[in-house]
Amino acid sequence: TALRLGVDRLQPGDTFNIIRFSSDATSLFAVSQPAVTINRQAATDFIDRLVADGGTEMRGALDMAFALPPTRDALRQIVFITDGSVSNEAELVKMIHHRLGGARR
């Protein structure tokens, strides 16, 4: 529900991608896409196929998210939504801190 709400609230000019993670990670798009109707529908279809199973391995998803080229002149936001607990939270926070570069903290 939270993910669907996030997609619904995208504005014209926004770009987005969705990365599914559990024991592995996959992304909806190879690179972030504009929030136009066809891409938002692809996101809705992707969300409808999500199944909560496997682990809560966020590192692969973080690597994928940071590897996506940022949209020029846009505020980059990476949002994680999980139904599980994260056991290596301190390690992930340290990784995020080192990879943020010029992004806001």
Rosetta constraint file for C-alpha pairs under 8 A:
AtomPair CA 1 CA 5 HARMONIC 6.12 0.50
AtomPair CA 2 CA 6 HARMONIC 6.24 0.50
AtomPair CA 2 CA 81 HARMONIC 7.79 0.50
AtomPair CA 3 CA 7 HARMONIC 6.41 0.50
AtomPair CA 3 CA 47 HARMONIC 7.61 0.50
AtomPair CA 3 CA 81 HARMONIC 7.46 0.50
AtomPair CA 4 CA 8 HARMONIC 6.13 0.50
AtomPair CA 4 CA 44 HARMONIC 6.82 0.50
AtomPair CA 4 CA 47 HARMONIC 7.19 0.50
AtomPair CA 5 CA 9 HARMONIC 6.21 0.50
AtomPair CA 6 CA 10 HARMONIC 6.63 0.50
AtomPair CA 7 CA 40 HARMONIC 6.68 0.50
AtomPair CA 7 CA 43 HARMONIC 7.43 0.50
AtomPair CA 7 CA 44 HARMONIC 7.88 0.50
AtomPair CA 8 CA 40 HARMONIC 7.86 0.50
AtomPair CA 10 CA 14 HARMONIC 6.24 0.50
AtomPair CA 10 CA 35 HARMONIC 6.37 0.50
AtomPair CA 11 CA 35 HARMONIC 6.85 0.50
AtomPair CA 12 CA 34 HARMONIC 7.90 0.50
AtomPair CA 12 CA 35 HARMONIC 6.29 0.50
AtomPair CA 12 CA 36 HARMONIC 7.25 0.50
AtomPair CA 13 CA 34 HARMONIC 6.69 0.50
AtomPair CA 13 CA 35 HARMONIC 6.91 0.50
AtomPair CA 14 CA 34 HARMONIC 5.89 0.50
AtomPair CA 14 CA 35 HARMONIC 5.58 0.50
AtomPair CA 15 CA 32 HARMONIC 5.80 0.50
AtomPair CA 15 CA 33 HARMONIC 5.00 0.50
AtomPair CA 15 CA 34 HARMONIC 4.19 0.50
AtomPair CA 15 CA 35 HARMONIC 5.39 0.50
AtomPair CA 15 CA 71 HARMONIC 7.40 0.50
AtomPair CA 16 CA 32 HARMONIC 4.89 0.50
AtomPair CA 16 CA 33 HARMONIC 5.44 0.50
AtomPair CA 16 CA 34 HARMONIC 6.50 0.50
AtomPair CA 16 CA 35 HARMONIC 6.62 0.50
AtomPair CA 17 CA 27 HARMONIC 7.07 0.50
AtomPair CA 17 CA 28 HARMONIC 6.23 0.50
AtomPair CA 17 CA 29 HARMONIC 6.12 0.50
AtomPair CA 17 CA 31 HARMONIC 7.14 0.50
AtomPair CA 17 CA 32 HARMONIC 4.87 0.50
AtomPair CA 17 CA 33 HARMONIC 6.52 0.50
AtomPair CA 18 CA 27 HARMONIC 5.65 0.50
AtomPair CA 18 CA 28 HARMONIC 5.39 0.50
AtomPair CA 18 CA 29 HARMONIC 7.41 0.50
AtomPair CA 18 CA 43 HARMONIC 7.35 0.50
AtomPair CA 19 CA 25 HARMONIC 6.58 0.50
AtomPair CA 19 CA 26 HARMONIC 5.55 0.50
AtomPair CA 19 CA 27 HARMONIC 4.14 0.50
AtomPair CA 19 CA 28 HARMONIC 6.28 0.50
AtomPair CA 19 CA 61 HARMONIC 6.38 0.50
AtomPair CA 19 CA 64 HARMONIC 7.76 0.50
AtomPair CA 19 CA 65 HARMONIC 7.48 0.50
AtomPair CA 20 CA 25 HARMONIC 5.43 0.50
AtomPair CA 20 CA 26 HARMONIC 5.36 0.50
AtomPair CA 20 CA 27 HARMONIC 6.12 0.50
AtomPair CA 20 CA 28 HARMONIC 7.91 0.50
AtomPair CA 20 CA 50 HARMONIC 7.77 0.50
AtomPair CA 20 CA 61 HARMONIC 7.32 0.50
AtomPair CA 21 CA 25 HARMONIC 4.22 0.50
AtomPair CA 21 CA 26 HARMONIC 6.66 0.50
AtomPair CA 21 CA 56 HARMONIC 6.98 0.50
AtomPair CA 21 CA 57 HARMONIC 6.65 0.50
AtomPair CA 21 CA 58 HARMONIC 6.57 0.50
AtomPair CA 21 CA 60 HARMONIC 7.67 0.50
AtomPair CA 21 CA 61 HARMONIC 5.98 0.50
AtomPair CA 22 CA 52 HARMONIC 7.90 0.50
AtomPair CA 22 CA 53 HARMONIC 6.77 0.50
AtomPair CA 22 CA 54 HARMONIC 5.15 0.50
AtomPair CA 22 CA 55 HARMONIC 4.72 0.50
AtomPair CA 22 CA 56 HARMONIC 4.80 0.50
AtomPair CA 22 CA 57 HARMONIC 5.44 0.50
AtomPair CA 22 CA 58 HARMONIC 7.40 0.50
AtomPair CA 23 CA 54 HARMONIC 5.35 0.50
AtomPair CA 23 CA 55 HARMONIC 4.71 0.50
AtomPair CA 23 CA 56 HARMONIC 6.31 0.50
AtomPair CA 23 CA 57 HARMONIC 5.39 0.50
AtomPair CA 24 CA 57 HARMONIC 6.77 0.50
AtomPair CA 24 CA 60 HARMONIC 6.65 0.50
AtomPair CA 24 CA 61 HARMONIC 7.77 0.50
AtomPair CA 25 CA 60 HARMONIC 5.97 0.50
AtomPair CA 25 CA 61 HARMONIC 5.42 0.50
AtomPair CA 25 CA 64 HARMONIC 7.97 0.50
AtomPair CA 26 CA 61 HARMONIC 7.57 0.50
AtomPair CA 27 CA 64 HARMONIC 7.91 0.50
AtomPair CA 28 CA 43 HARMONIC 7.21 0.50
AtomPair CA 28 CA 46 HARMONIC 7.07 0.50
AtomPair CA 29 CA 33 HARMONIC 7.25 0.50
AtomPair CA 31 CA 68 HARMONIC 6.05 0.50
AtomPair CA 31 CA 69 HARMONIC 7.28 0.50
AtomPair CA 32 CA 68 HARMONIC 7.18 0.50
AtomPair CA 32 CA 69 HARMONIC 7.95 0.50
AtomPair CA 32 CA 71 HARMONIC 7.91 0.50
AtomPair CA 33 CA 39 HARMONIC 7.04 0.50
AtomPair CA 34 CA 39 HARMONIC 7.11 0.50
AtomPair CA 35 CA 39 HARMONIC 6.13 0.50
AtomPair CA 35 CA 40 HARMONIC 6.04 0.50
AtomPair CA 36 CA 40 HARMONIC 6.11 0.50
AtomPair CA 37 CA 41 HARMONIC 6.08 0.50
AtomPair CA 38 CA 42 HARMONIC 6.25 0.50
AtomPair CA 39 CA 43 HARMONIC 6.19 0.50
AtomPair CA 40 CA 44 HARMONIC 6.24 0.50
AtomPair CA 41 CA 45 HARMONIC 6.20 0.50
AtomPair CA 42 CA 46 HARMONIC 6.11 0.50
AtomPair CA 43 CA 47 HARMONIC 6.08 0.50
AtomPair CA 44 CA 48 HARMONIC 6.15 0.50
AtomPair CA 45 CA 49 HARMONIC 6.50 0.50
AtomPair CA 46 CA 50 HARMONIC 6.62 0.50
AtomPair CA 52 CA 83 HARMONIC 7.70 0.50
AtomPair CA 55 CA 84 HARMONIC 7.95 0.50
AtomPair CA 56 CA 82 HARMONIC 7.65 0.50
AtomPair CA 56 CA 84 HARMONIC 6.12 0.50
AtomPair CA 56 CA 85 HARMONIC 6.90 0.50
AtomPair CA 56 CA 86 HARMONIC 6.28 0.50
AtomPair CA 57 CA 61 HARMONIC 7.68 0.50
AtomPair CA 57 CA 86 HARMONIC 7.64 0.50
AtomPair CA 58 CA 62 HARMONIC 6.07 0.50
AtomPair CA 58 CA 86 HARMONIC 7.82 0.50
AtomPair CA 58 CA 92 HARMONIC 7.90 0.50
AtomPair CA 59 CA 63 HARMONIC 6.11 0.50
AtomPair CA 59 CA 92 HARMONIC 6.88 0.50
AtomPair CA 60 CA 64 HARMONIC 6.23 0.50
AtomPair CA 61 CA 65 HARMONIC 6.08 0.50
AtomPair CA 62 CA 66 HARMONIC 6.10 0.50
AtomPair CA 63 CA 67 HARMONIC 6.06 0.50
AtomPair CA 64 CA 68 HARMONIC 6.49 0.50
AtomPair CA 65 CA 78 HARMONIC 7.16 0.50
AtomPair CA 66 CA 99 HARMONIC 7.41 0.50
AtomPair CA 70 CA 74 HARMONIC 7.65 0.50
AtomPair CA 70 CA 76 HARMONIC 6.44 0.50
AtomPair CA 71 CA 76 HARMONIC 7.39 0.50
AtomPair CA 75 CA 103 HARMONIC 7.93 0.50
AtomPair CA 76 CA 103 HARMONIC 7.13 0.50
AtomPair CA 88 CA 92 HARMONIC 6.40 0.50
AtomPair CA 89 CA 93 HARMONIC 6.14 0.50
AtomPair CA 90 CA 94 HARMONIC 6.25 0.50
AtomPair CA 91 CA 95 HARMONIC 6.25 0.50
AtomPair CA 92 CA 96 HARMONIC 6.12 0.50
AtomPair CA 93 CA 97 HARMONIC 6.13 0.50
AtomPair CA 94 CA 98 HARMONIC 6.36 0.50
AtomPair CA 95 CA 99 HARMONIC 6.24 0.50
AtomPair CA 96 CA 100 HARMONIC 5.96 0.50
AtomPair CA 97 CA 105 HARMONIC 7.99 0.50
AtomPair CA 100 CA 104 HARMONIC 7.52 0.50
AtomPair CA 100 CA 105 HARMONIC 7.59 0.50
